[in-house]
Amino acid sequence: MKPNIRRYENCIVFTIFVVCTLTSFVFVQFAYSHFTLYVGNCKDRSPLSLSQVDKNEKNYHLLTSSLHLITLPLIWMCFISSERNRSAVLRARSKINLHFKILRCLSIMKKGVEKAEILIESLPYIKEFYNKTMVIKYGGHAMIDDDLKKDFALDIILMKYIGINPVVVHGGGPQINKLLEKLNIRSSYVQGMRVTDRETMDVVEMVLVGKVNKEIVGLVNYHGGKAVGLSGRDGDLIKAKKLTLLKNQAKDMPPEIIDLGRVGEVIQVNPEILVALDTQGFIPVIAPVGVGEDGRSYNINADLVAGAVASRLNASKLILLTDVEGVLDQDNNLIASMTGKEADRLIESETIAGGMIPKIRCCQKALYGEFSNNPDGTAGVAKAHIVDGRIKHAILLEMFTRQGIGTEILK
């Protein structure tokens, strides 16, 4: 007798469920058909009538929403009115939860396996670069976005802990511009280079050495690294001279010499302080300010400082962080790898143009050791890379994965 009673109760609950559901949908269709008919009659009426349509539309949506809010709880209450049905729901829910837990565990295991595969993929590169020096030029959007700044600091720390010796050279153009504007000091540019008088140079040195450099050092130290901030003055690290810029005149006229003020170029890098810091486990962070024979400070392009330092240290890699994907071909596809000579051909064909040309020239000079002559007769970096610093962990992806994410330039 009991099985028949259970079947009878289940039939009642199911019938109530179906009736409530059909009633709900029928009422909604009935209300919607009358509403559309009303709107059709109001098409050619005044704006006042149309506003009434909008009002009725809101009332329609309110009514249907209310109906669903009332109907659904009634259906649910009818369904769980029986104690046996309630226990069945609980059992089904527990089974569903168990399935979800299993799927979640499988998902976690799959992610763990993927991470392990990434580590295994990076193992040959870690072995190759162990105890090697990498010079990273840090600039662009990676210096502005807080998340990217944190990622950069963690990347540098990781490199140090796995036996790689990172050296950071940073820029700071946007920060300099911001302070110059606050101080109402106007800046002028010639061929993309800032004309730097004595007053501007004071601001440049204050921002690069006193603010940006210390922020980077503090960020690395905060996340568990050991960084030390330097400028070209420290340990006589970067010897510089005034940059001479020539502007071509007419055929029979000599080129015009343009005075850029305290803009300099690197003539010598003295790496003793970098070697000393490296042996003690510190990460050097260099501001691109050099010192001349007369003791004056010179503002130097950060790419050129990074290239000169990398060349002098015979670094395995020079990595320039930028705000572009890398070097693109004529179809705007990323060029994953090329030689210095191939880069010359792309410049001649104007495939490489604009602000990318100085970066390519910097990489070429670093590759061929054209920044300075090393006493031991060797010079130049093994590879140079132009990488999109807007990507999270861009340095690690370029160094420790097969495909990389930027453009590598070879000799």
Buried (B, 14 or more C-beta within 10 A) or exposed (E): EEEEEEEEBBEEBEEBBEEBEEEBEEBBEEBEEEBEEBBEEBEEEEEEEEEBBEEBEEEBEEBBEEBEEEBEEEBEEBBBEBEEBEEBEEEEEEEEEEEEEEEEEEEEEEEEEEEEEEEEEBEEBBEEBEEBBBBBBBBBBBBEBEEBBBBBBBBBBBBBEBEBBBBBBBBBBBBBBEBBEEEEEEBEEEEEBBBBBEEBBBBBBEBBBEBBBBBBBEBBBEEEBBBBBBBBBBBEBBBBBBBEBEEEEEEEEEEEEBEBBBBBBBBBBEBEBBEEBBEEEBBBBBBBBBBBEEEBBBBBBBBBBBBBBBBBBBBBBBBBBBEBBBBBEEEEEBBEBBBBEBBBEBBEEEBBEEEBBBBBBBBBBBBBBBBBEBEEEEBBBBBBBBBBBBBBBBBBBBBBEEEBBBBBBBB
